[in-house]
């Protein structure tokens, strides 16, 4: 149950409920510019009906949100890795960016379903000389990772 406010309208979305459907149809009778979009299963009300929409939302317990501009969702550019890391294999460009990000921010959680988090953790251990370093290494990836890593002992 959500009411999203955009520049020109309110979008009301909720799971089917007979009482709410009846109430929103009554609200649409009072607000002539309101429309239902069957594809999105949402009701749209022009901004001029803001007081009625706010009263409706508060009465029925809706959550109010605002539509974000596209600039709010831009991902910042990741840093480039400038340090040399003693590995037997070459890192991919996206792995180098991930390692560089973790070197800069230091306190990060690295996790995914492959061996990349272990590789990244060992790269950080080699670069930052950080001990202790907590890591979880599943048995199936231990041999695979050992073949690609240089022995780093500090």
VENVENDA-V424328 format. One record per residue. N is the residue number from 1. RES is the residue in one small letter. PSI is psi in whole degrees, -180 to 180 (none if undefined). OMEGA is omega in radians with two decimals (* if undefined). Layout:
{{N | RES | PSI | OMEGA} {N | RES | PSI | OMEGA}}
This chain:
{{1 | x | 105 | -3.00} {2 | x | 143 | 3.00} {3 | x | 114 | -3.12} {4 | x | 125 | -3.14} {5 | x | 128 | 3.05} {6 | x | -170 | -3.09} {7 | x | -37 | -3.02} {8 | x | -5 | -3.08} {9 | x | 174 | 3.01} {10 | x | 136 | 3.07} {11 | x | 120 | -3.13} {12 | x | 124 | -3.11} {13 | x | 137 | 3.08} {14 | x | 158 | 3.03} {15 | x | 153 | -3.09} {16 | x | 132 | 3.09} {17 | x | 125 | -3.04} {18 | x | -42 | -3.12} {19 | x | -45 | 3.13} {20 | x | -38 | 3.12} {21 | x | -43 | 3.09} {22 | x | -45 | -3.11} {23 | x | -41 | -3.11} {24 | x | -31 | 3.06} {25 | x | -38 | 3.06} {26 | x | -40 | 3.11} {27 | x | -37 | 3.12} {28 | x | -30 | 3.08} {29 | x | -34 | -3.13} {30 | x | -27 | -3.08} {31 | x | 94 | -3.02} {32 | x | -25 | -3.10} {33 | x | 1 | -3.08} {34 | x | 147 | -3.12} {35 | x | 156 | 3.04} {36 | x | 132 | 3.09} {37 | x | 104 | -3.08} {38 | x | -27 | 3.13} {39 | x | -43 | -3.14} {40 | x | -9 | -3.09} {41 | x | 49 | -3.11} {42 | x | 154 | 3.06} {43 | x | 136 | -3.13} {44 | x | 130 | 3.13} {45 | x | 132 | 3.09} {46 | x | 156 | -3.10} {47 | x | -24 | -3.09} {48 | x | -16 | 3.12} {49 | x | 29 | -3.12} {50 | x | -46 | -3.13} {51 | x | -42 | 3.14} {52 | x | -40 | -3.14} {53 | x | -42 | 3.12} {54 | x | -42 | 3.11} {55 | x | -43 | 3.11} {56 | x | -48 | -3.12} {57 | x | -42 | 3.12} {58 | x | -38 | -3.12} {59 | x | -40 | -3.06} {60 | x | 8 | 3.03} {61 | x | 37 | 3.11} {62 | x | 154 | 3.05} {63 | x | 131 | -3.13} {64 | x | 131 | 3.07} {65 | x | 164 | 3.08} {66 | x | 146 | 3.09} {67 | x | 133 | -3.13} {68 | x | 147 | 3.06} {69 | x | 158 | -3.13} {70 | x | -29 | 3.13} {71 | x | -27 | 3.13} {72 | x | -22 | -3.03} {73 | x | 7 | -3.13} {74 | x | 135 | 3.13} {75 | x | 128 | -3.13} {76 | x | 152 | -3.14} {77 | x | 134 | -3.14} {78 | x | 150 | -3.13} {79 | x | 160 | 3.09} {80 | x | 144 | 3.12} {81 | x | 123 | -3.12} {82 | x | -13 | -3.12} {83 | x | 148 | 3.05} {84 | x | 132 | -3.10} {85 | x | 130 | -3.09} {86 | x | 90 | 3.11} {87 | x | 153 | 3.06} {88 | x | -19 | -3.11} {89 | x | 158 | 3.12} {90 | x | 135 | 3.09} {91 | x | 148 | 3.02} {92 | x | 158 | -3.12} {93 | x | -42 | -3.13} {94 | x | -29 | 3.08} {95 | x | -39 | 3.10} {96 | x | -41 | 3.11} {97 | x | -40 | 3.12} {98 | x | -42 | 3.11} {99 | x | -43 | 3.12} {100 | x | -42 | 3.10} {101 | x | -45 | -3.13} {102 | x | -32 | 3.09} {103 | x | -42 | -3.12} {104 | x | -46 | -3.02} {105 | x | -13 | 3.05} {106 | x | -57 | -3.08} {107 | x | 81 | -3.12} {108 | x | 158 | 3.05} {109 | x | 125 | -3.11} {110 | x | 125 | -3.14} {111 | x | 141 | 3.01} {112 | x | -174 | -3.03} {113 | x | 10 | -3.14} {114 | x | -156 | -3.13} {115 | x | 0 | -3.07} {116 | x | -41 | -3.09} {117 | x | -33 | 3.11} {118 | x | -41 | 3.09} {119 | x | -45 | -3.14} {120 | x | -43 | 3.12} {121 | x | -41 | 3.11} {122 | x | -34 | 3.05} {123 | x | -43 | 3.12} {124 | x | -41 | 3.14} {125 | x | -42 | -3.14} {126 | x | -39 | -3.07} {127 | x | -45 | -3.01} {128 | x | -8 | -3.06} {129 | x | 46 | -3.09} {130 | x | 123 | 3.09} {131 | x | 143 | -0.11} {132 | x | 156 | 3.08} {133 | x | 117 | -3.12} {134 | x | 132 | 3.11} {135 | x | 148 | 3.09} {136 | x | 122 | -3.09} {137 | x | 107 | 3.11} {138 | x | 150 | -3.09} {139 | x | -38 | -3.07} {140 | x | -23 | -3.10} {141 | x | -6 | -3.07} {142 | x | -49 | 3.13} {143 | x | -40 | 3.14} {144 | x | -42 | -3.13} {145 | x | -39 | -3.11} {146 | x | -33 | 3.14} {147 | x | -31 | -3.07} {148 | x | -14 | -3.04} {149 | x | 140 | 2.98} {150 | x | 155 | -3.13} {151 | x | 117 | -3.13} {152 | x | 109 | -3.14} {153 | x | 125 | -3.10} {154 | x | none | *}}
